[in-house]
Amino acid sequence: MGVFFALEILRLLSMPPLGNQLQDGYTVFSDEKDTGLLALTPIYLLVGVSLPIWLHPSPCDVTDSAQFTIFPLLGGLLSIGIGDTAASIIGSNYGKFKWKGTTKTIEGTVACALSQFGFIYFLHHLGCMPYLNSEDVARIIISVIAGSVIEAKTTQIDNLVLPFIMFLVSI
């Protein structure tokens, strides 16, 4: 997070050698959520991906004393890194049917959910999530679908909201 703050200060003050290049990149990639003087989206992204790890009571429970499962810790990576990215790419390139009252597409929402399910299946196949009982599968399905729908419907900064919701549903 310190690196993001340092880069943002360089951008704001146009300090050489990176200030102007950072401003050019900010201009190209900024959207309607990046209003005001500061670009907080990269910081929100870092906090969102890390949030489940910070909130989990024992993220490194190697003794498995509480029937540890990795799924709650993956909430940030799944919802932002996998789902939100797939929704953005598929929705903006192939989306035709919009959700009522939003600019988000149903195709993007479906891509969001399917990409997360695919990644979870991949992890299960690799042995990272070897013992999934019916309760675990139900939590996965509910949290992924809830996160995907909320991603489509929210106008807020979903980089913070989605990992938090996915974490809460999956614990």
C-alpha angles and dihedrals in degrees: 000000000000090000091053091051091048092050091048091052090050089051095047094048094039089229116180137275098024106016099091094042091051090051091050090052091046091052092052098045103034119111139183091291092058098075125142132033100304127062102220099165095094090050091048089050093053093045092046095051091046098041098090091051091049093048099045111101094223113010092170100048097151092165091062090224092153099038089265118213125185095217098089090051091054094059094104096044093045099044099039107020098040110016103036091044093051091046091052096047098042095037095050096042103036107013117122105155115068127203110248111269096009140080091230120105133229089229089058091051092050090048089050093055097039094049091053093047089048092051092048090049089050091052090047090050090051090052097249090120101027104157112050114165124191092268091055091048091050091051091049093050094046095045095046094047093044091048093047094051093045089049088056096045104039123096092184128088099295093187087079101032101049099054091046093052093044090050093049094049094045100051 
